[in-house]
């Protein structure tokens, strides 16, 4: 069970190059924000208390998923540089995804500092700052929480669509697409579904990032349901 959805209070924060959004989970329900600017970080009341569980994700496009059988920790930088542009000084990290028998290789070197400030500001009850993980990690780990056979989880902001698609216990797609606007994001979403022969009319699409009413209604025209995680 997702610890953020238990009776203990939790907070999930998503950070992009242009701001952040958050969701607070407690026994009374879920409180969601839209996208906020960095200037509000020290005046946001929800950031002034500690939580049983804290998640901070960065919407970095510098990610790749590697099956554990092919994972070479000492070659992480070289592995990631094969699929995205890296600077020699970019710091590359890994995080296991046990449910998929894979390791996510990523870099949070985007030139932003907001995620690090948030990690030092919004603390769990232990007082120890949590690790900043890529948004893709949470898309992958949320697959297990979706009861439907077709599992479509996405995030979109700051010019990138982060997309994960699975069926049953199988992972079919894990990728980041450059999408400067939501129309382009929808194009890549439907292109991937077409190639995987998935019918949106019998599928639910789940977004972790906030959707404005126009984007949500656009998705409802094609999908059976639209869920914001």
Protein Blocks (a to p, Z undefined) as FASTA:
>chain_A
ZZklmmbdcddddddfkbccdddddfkbccddddddfklmmmgmklmpccfbdcdddddf
bbcdddfklgcfklmmmmmmmmoccdfklccdddddfknopacdddfbeopaklmmmmmm
mccfkopacddddfklmmmmmmmmpmbfbdcddddeehiacddddehjbcfbdcddddfb
fklmmmmmmmmmmmnopafklcccddfbdcdfklmmmmmmmmmbdcdZZ
